[in-house]
């Protein structure tokens, strides 16, 4: 007879005790893990804030230019020839009619001599034709000549008189041409450029000197294209001498070039200088400051700027629970120490201006209000 021993279907009392203890330990362990994974509430951070408001924004643009004469004249000989004398240098102040340069007058003198000879010959022909006409007129009255012969004598006289008038006209032209061998100033002014040397052959109408007429002065500046779209406060500007800023004057826009310089992308603007001081001489470097019409804009300090991804943003404070959130904005312009907001904020909003680097979305804050003038 064979007997077998079978294990009881339930654990013994000692086994059940161990099982209960193990389950309790596992429960305590899980409870401890849950406590460790719970997020601790973030502490309130102290920051500085500012209430958004509109403020008057006054802008100005300062560019540099130089003083130029209102009238610049290119002086040139009216006939061609070799330059024999040059009597002035760049920077010289000249008077109207003053002799500036000469060219060799040999050719023009020869033309004048030829014209004078032609006049003498024409005068002789007129005398002969006049004498012949008078004789034929007397003979016609006495009936000793024909009408045809008289008419021919009259025609010869008229032709001789016409030739004399033509010769005299050519003589006047030759005299003028001789005077053209001397270049004289057409007005009081200053020589600003010279393009010839003694011995050089100057062609007719070739620029020899540039003369800046005395009188009105302009401040000439090159303005970048974007500045022309700004709304300036009137068409006047403040001018100051770069070498001595205490020397100032007022300028008014007189001329704006209709074209853009393809190399620099700028537009040339000429401003008439009102009562220019003597220190603002030709070629002086000046600063020109134009003022833009005041506008109401939201201006915040640089420290308030942050980013939401790649978009500019600020930390916006919720007035109800003092929590912060990122508010995307659009920036209109950047200034020294500040930026101008075009969209995204409205007057009355409160934003963080200092201490925002360590903030997170939804975090509570404690703030001091910043006051800016």
C-alpha positions in Angstrom: 0.0 0.0 0.0 1.4 3.3 -1.1 0.6 6.6 0.7 1.3 10.1 -0.6 1.6 13.5 1.2 -0.3 16.4 -0.5 0.4 20.1 0.2 -2.5 22.0 1.7 -4.4 24.2 -0.7 -3.9 27.3 1.4 -0.8 28.6 3.1 -0.3 28.1 6.7 -0.9 30.9 9.2 2.8 31.9 9.2 2.8 32.1 5.4 -0.2 34.3 5.4 1.4 36.7 7.8 4.4 37.1 5.6 2.3 37.8 2.6 0.4 40.5 4.4 3.6 42.1 5.6 5.0 42.0 2.0 1.9 43.7 0.5 2.0 46.4 3.1 5.6 47.1 2.4 4.9 47.3 -1.4 2.0 49.7 -0.7 4.2 51.9 1.4 6.9 51.9 -1.3 4.4 52.9 -4.0 3.0 55.6 -1.8 6.4 57.0 -1.3 7.1 57.0 -5.1 3.9 58.9 -5.7 4.9 61.5 -3.2 8.3 61.9 -4.9 6.8 62.4 -8.3 4.3 65.1 -7.3 5.2 68.6 -8.6 6.0 71.0 -5.8 4.3 74.4 -6.3 6.7 77.1 -7.7 7.5 80.0 -5.4 6.3 83.5 -6.2 9.1 85.5 -7.8 9.9 89.2 -7.2 10.0 91.2 -10.5 9.6 94.7 -11.7 6.6 95.6 -13.9 5.3 98.5 -15.8 1.8 99.5 -16.9 1.7 99.9 -20.7 0.7 103.4 -21.8 0.9 105.6 -24.9 3.6 108.2 -24.9 4.6 110.9 -27.4 7.4 109.7 -29.5 9.6 112.4 -31.1 12.1 111.3 -33.6 14.8 113.0 -35.6 17.2 112.0 -38.3 20.6 113.5 -38.6 22.7 113.3 -41.8 25.8 115.0 -43.0 26.4 117.1 -46.1 28.3 120.0 -47.4 27.7 123.6 -48.3 27.5 124.4 -52.0 26.7 127.5 -54.0 23.1 127.8 -55.4 24.6 128.6 -58.8 27.6 126.7 -60.3 28.8 127.8 -63.7 31.1 125.9 -65.9 33.3 128.5 -67.8 34.7 127.6 -71.2 36.3 129.2 -74.2 34.0 129.8 -77.2 36.8 129.1 -79.6 39.5 126.4 -79.7 43.1 127.1 -79.2 46.3 126.5 -77.2 46.2 127.8 -73.6 48.9 130.5 -73.2 48.0 131.9 -69.7 46.1 130.7 -66.6 45.7 133.5 -64.1 43.7 132.0 -61.2 43.8 128.9 -59.0 41.2 126.8 -57.3 39.8 128.7 -54.3 40.5 132.1 -55.7 37.7 134.7 -55.3 37.2 136.6 -58.6 35.1 139.6 -59.7 32.7 139.8 -62.6 34.7 140.5 -65.8 38.1 139.4 -64.3 40.5 137.8 -66.8 41.0 134.1 -65.9 42.9 132.5 -68.9 44.0 133.1 -72.5 44.5 131.1 -75.6 46.8 131.8 -78.5 44.9 134.4 -80.6 47.0 134.0 -83.8 44.2 132.3 -85.8 41.6 134.7 -84.6 43.9 137.7 -85.4 44.4 136.4 -88.9 40.7 136.1 -89.4 40.3 139.7 -88.2 42.9 141.0 -90.6 41.3 139.1 -93.4 37.8 140.6 -92.5 39.2 144.1 -92.4 40.8 143.7 -95.8 37.5 142.4 -97.1 35.7 145.4 -95.8 38.2 147.7 -97.5 37.8 146.0 -100.8 34.0 146.1 -100.5 34.1 149.8 -99.8 36.2 150.4 -103.0 33.7 148.4 -105.0 30.9 150.5 -103.6 32.7 153.7 -104.6 33.2 152.5 -108.2 29.6 151.3 -108.5 28.3 154.6 -107.1 30.3 156.6 -109.5 29.2 154.5 -112.5 25.6 154.7 -111.4 25.7 158.5 -111.1 27.2 158.8 -114.6 24.6 156.5 -116.1 21.9 158.5 -114.4 23.1 161.8 -115.9 23.5 160.2 -119.4 20.0 158.8 -119.1 18.5 162.2 -118.4 20.3 163.6 -121.4 19.3 160.7 -123.6 22.8 159.5 -124.3 22.4 156.0 -122.8 19.9 153.2 -122.8 17.6 152.2 -120.0 19.2 148.8 -119.9 22.6 150.2 -119.2 21.3 152.4 -116.5 19.5 149.4 -114.8 22.7 147.4 -115.0 24.6 150.2 -113.2 22.0 150.4 -110.5 22.1 146.6 -110.0 25.9 146.7 -109.7 25.6 149.4 -107.0 23.2 147.4 -105.0 25.3 144.3 -105.2 28.4 146.2 -104.1 26.5 147.7 -101.1 25.3 144.2 -100.2 28.9 142.9 -100.3 30.0 145.7 -98.1 27.3 144.8 -95.5 28.4 141.2 -95.5 32.1 142.1 -95.1 31.3 144.4 -92.2 29.3 141.5 -90.5 32.2 139.2 -91.0 34.5 141.8 -89.5 32.2 142.0 -86.4 32.3 138.2 -86.1 36.1 138.2 -86.3 36.4 140.9 -83.6 34.1 138.8 -81.3 36.1 135.7 -82.0 39.3 137.6 -81.0 37.7 138.5 -77.6 36.7 134.8 -77.1 40.4 134.0 -76.7 40.2 135.6 -73.3 38.1 133.8 -70.6 36.5 136.1 -68.1 34.3 135.5 -65.0 30.6 136.1 -65.6 29.9 137.0 -62.0 31.5 137.4 -58.6 32.4 134.1 -57.1 34.9 131.4 -56.1 36.8 129.1 -58.4 36.0 125.5 -57.3 37.5 123.5 -60.1 40.1 123.8 -62.9 40.5 121.5 -65.9 43.3 123.0 -68.0 47.0 123.7 -67.9 49.2 126.1 -69.9 50.1 124.5 -73.2 47.0 122.4 -73.4 44.7 122.7 -76.4 41.3 123.7 -75.2 38.3 122.8 -77.3 35.4 125.2 -77.8 32.8 124.7 -75.0 35.2 122.5 -73.0 34.9 123.2 -69.2 37.9 125.2 -68.1 36.8 126.5 -64.6 33.9 125.9 -62.4 32.7 129.1 -60.7 30.5 129.1 -57.6 28.6 132.4 -57.7 28.4 134.5 -54.6 25.0 134.7 -52.9 22.6 132.0 -51.9 24.0 128.8 -50.4 22.6 125.2 -50.2 23.3 122.3 -47.8 23.5 119.3 -50.1 22.8 115.9 -48.4 22.3 112.3 -49.7 19.2 110.8 -48.0 18.6 107.1 -47.9 15.3 106.2 -49.7 13.4 104.9 -46.6 13.7 108.3 -44.9 11.7 110.0 -47.6 8.6 108.0 -46.6 8.7 109.5 -43.0 6.3 112.3 -42.1 8.6 115.2 -41.2 7.4 118.1 -39.1 7.4 120.7 -41.9 10.1 121.1 -44.5 12.7 122.8 -42.4 15.8 121.3 -40.7 18.5 122.4 -38.2 22.0 122.8 -39.5 25.2 122.9 -37.6 28.8 123.1 -38.6 30.6 119.9 -37.9 33.9 121.6 -37.0 32.0 124.0 -34.6 28.5 122.8 -33.6 27.8 126.2 -32.0 27.6 127.7 -35.5 24.0 126.9 -36.5 21.4 127.9 -39.2 18.0 126.9 -40.5 17.5 125.1 -43.8 14.5 124.6 -46.0 14.1 121.9 -48.6 14.5 123.5 -52.0 15.0 120.6 -54.4 14.7 116.8 -54.2 16.3 114.7 -56.9 13.7 112.7 -58.9 16.2 109.8 -59.3 18.0 107.4 -56.9 21.7 107.0 -57.1 22.2 103.4 -58.3 25.5 103.0 -56.4 24.5 104.3 -53.0 20.7 104.0 -53.1 20.3 107.5 -51.9 18.4 110.6 -53.1 20.2 114.0 -53.3 18.4 116.7 -51.4 19.3 120.4 -51.5 18.3 122.7 -48.6 18.4 126.5 -48.9 20.3 127.9 -45.9 18.6 130.9 -44.3 21.0 133.7 -43.5 24.1 131.5 -43.7 26.8 132.5 -41.2 30.2 133.4 -42.6 31.7 130.3 -41.0 29.6 128.1 -43.3 31.8 128.7 -46.3 31.8 126.7 -49.5 32.7 123.0 -48.9 32.1 123.2 -45.2 30.8 119.9 -43.7 27.5 120.4 -41.9 25.0 118.2 -40.0 21.4 118.3 -41.0 18.7 117.3 -38.5 15.1 116.7 -39.6 12.4 116.3 -37.1 9.5 113.8 -37.5 6.0 114.6 -36.5 5.3 113.4 -32.9 3.2 110.2 -32.6 1.5 108.3 -29.8 3.3 104.9 -29.4 3.9 102.2 -26.8 7.6 102.3 -25.9 9.1 99.7 -23.5 12.7 99.2 -22.2 15.0 96.6 -23.7 14.8 94.5 -20.5 11.1 93.8 -21.1 11.8 92.0 -24.4 11.8 88.2 -24.6 10.8 85.7 -27.2 8.1 83.1 -27.8 9.9 80.7 -30.1 11.1 83.0 -32.9 8.6 85.7 -32.3 9.3 88.7 -30.1 7.2 88.7 -26.9 6.8 90.1 -23.4 5.7 88.7 -20.1 2.1 89.8 -19.6 0.8 89.9 -16.0 -2.7 88.7 -15.2 -4.3 91.3 -13.0 -6.6 88.7 -11.3 -4.2 86.1 -10.0 -0.8 87.8 -10.6 0.4 85.0 -12.9 2.4 85.6 -16.1 2.0 84.5 -19.7 4.0 85.1 -22.9 2.4 87.7 -25.2 3.7 87.8 -28.8 4.2 91.4 -30.1 5.1 93.2 -33.3 8.0 95.6 -33.0 7.8 98.8 -35.1 11.3 100.2 -34.4 14.3 99.7 -32.2 15.8 102.6 -30.3 18.7 103.1 -27.9 17.6 101.3 -24.7 14.0 100.8 -25.8 11.8 99.4 -28.5 8.5 100.5 -30.0 5.5 98.1 -30.1 3.1 98.4 -33.0 0.7 95.5 -32.2 0.1 93.0 -29.4 -0.3 95.3 -26.4 -2.8 97.9 -25.4 -2.7 100.7 -22.8 -3.4 99.4 -19.3 -1.6 96.0 -19.8 1.0 95.2 -17.2 4.3 93.7 -18.4 7.4 92.5 -16.7 10.3 94.8 -17.3 13.0 93.3 -15.1 13.4 89.8 -13.7 11.7 87.9 -16.5 14.6 85.7 -17.5 13.7 83.0 -14.8 9.9 83.1 -15.3 7.8 80.3 -16.7 4.2 80.3 -18.0 1.6 80.5 -15.3 4.0 81.4 -12.5 2.9 83.7 -9.8 4.8 86.9 -9.2 5.3 89.6 -6.7 6.1 92.9 -8.3 7.2 96.5 -7.8 6.0 99.0 -10.3 8.5 100.8 -12.4 7.8 104.5 -13.2 9.4 106.0 -16.3 9.2 109.5 -17.5 
